[in-house]
Amino acid sequence: MDQTPGNNRRDDLQETAERLNLALSAAQMGSWDWNLDEQTQFWSPQSRHILGLDPEASIHRLDQWQTFVDPDDWPTTEATVNQAIATQQDFTHQFRVRWPNGDCRWVSLYGRVVPQGRSQRLVGVLQDITERKRAELSLRASESRFRAVFEQAAVGMARLSPAGRWIQVNQRLCDILGRPAHTFLGRHYSEITDEADRGQDEVYYRQLISGEQRSCQFEKRYIHGDGHAVWTLVTASVESDGDQITAFIAIIEDITERKAAREELLRRADELATTNLMLARTTALLERRNSELDQFAYVTSHDLKAPLRAIANLADWIGEDLAGQIPAENQRQLTLLKSRVQRMEALINGLLEYARIGRRERQITEVNLAQLLHSVIDSLAPPPGFQVQIAEAMPTLHTHRTALGQVFANLIGNAIKHHHQPQGTITITCRPQGDFLKFCVSDDGPGIDPQYHDKIFTIFQTLKARDDFESTGVGLSVVKKIVESENGRVWLDSAPGQGSRFYFTWPLSSG
């Protein structure tokens, strides 16, 4: 075996080259050698793989390498290489290459000018940094998006160091707290915290720094630049690199108005609770007073009616005992006495009925209006000369049957009672009006002068002398009170000689 020094030296160089190539391959790096005099390039197999070149060709013309450099990166790449040659200095440069299949890869190039006699060579290594570059670009884009969100957020945002010092604040936070950004940086958050909230802050800070919590939310007061307290809602979370806390992210929202509104709402709630208590007591008192009033009305009506019945009986007995013996004038006076007793009893009954409206619990049922009206007319038993006409297709509604029946009974009864002739026609119509029904009870009677339209709905008011016409003046006032207790209204359209049209509204469904 040839063991000459020359052979040993070649073996050592070959072994060194193999180790270098192995190291470069392990680092995903390739070597290259440019002969500037001959304008040729030598690329190692790993270099050709990184650049996407023909794996069989190791030597290329220098002017060919422009073909695989991304056109956007060629001007800076060419300028970097030319400057290195001119200045005889090492260089590092990153650029993109385009593979034949269109794939784009990032490459980091390191080179050095090596003088060789009168010749020059440019040698170096290159490395595929595509994944690292993509990660950097992704991180940069993410940071750019974060900065955009950070600066444009509608709420205050800040980053604080693990020690609790301001690192970064956005403009919205500066506006909320009335402080320029530079006055925050480097200061501890507690310096502008209301003294009453510092203990609370310390508790949450310890929970975050110890890892007991990763985020928390709480209300606190900061001191505004002009000295007043600003209520805020703070959401703090941990920013970490593995197990190491790198910063705190704080979202700070101004809730001063919300806090004031909440306190006002609580104050109003307290007032409402007090009012409800007073109302409950008042309701109980009213119920007791109503009960007492009912009892008083019952006793009073009984005590008033008893002597009236006695007077009526006495008048009857006198008439019977002195039958045929009483002069005409005394007989007229006796008849007038009986009519006064009947009027007094009617007044008492009307007054009691008026007082009870709206105080008695009435059952809501399904009411067929046509059936109700026929029942009312039958109970009134109109004289033979009167006709009561009911419009077709009367609706059905849920309401207080007795109350509505009483309204119709009073209006129809009045139309008959106050008619100026022994015969007449009464017409009842109905049409929808929003959530109500609009009824009309019209007659062909004598009519009523407009100056009395309001007067007739007042209790005890009549348009004729009571000595000439028996009337208590309670009926229409009862109608008005019943209708208004159902949130309806009643009115009259009439004129002398044109009959009367009484209108009233009634809810489709009574509550």
Buried (B, 14 or more C-beta within 10 A) or exposed (E): EEEEEEEEEEEEEEEEEEEEBEEBBEEEBBBBBBBBEEEBBBBBBBBBBBBBBEEEEBEBEBEEBEEBBBEEBBEEBBEBBEEBBEEEEEBEBBBBBBEEEEEEBBBBBBBBBBEEEEEBBBBBBBBBBBEEBEEEEEEEEEEEEEEEEBEEBEBBBBBBBBEBBBEBBBBBBBEBBBBEBEBBEEEEBEEBBBEEBEEBBEEBBEBBBEEEBEEBEBBBBBBBBEEEBBBBBBBBBBEBEEEEBEBBBBBBBBBBEEBEEEEEEEEEEEEEEEEEEEEEEEEEEEEEEBEEBBEEBEEBBEEBBEEBEEBBEEBEEBBEEEEEEBEEEEEEEBEEBBEBBEBBBBBBBBBBBBBBBEEEEBEEEEBBBBEBBEBBBEEBEBEEEBEBEBBEEBEEBBBBBBBBBBBBBBBBBBBBEBBEEEEBBBBBBBEEEEEBBBBBBBBBBBBBEEEEBEBBBEBEBBEEEEEEEBBBBBBBBBBBBBBBBBEBBBBBBBEEEEBBBBBBBBBBEBE
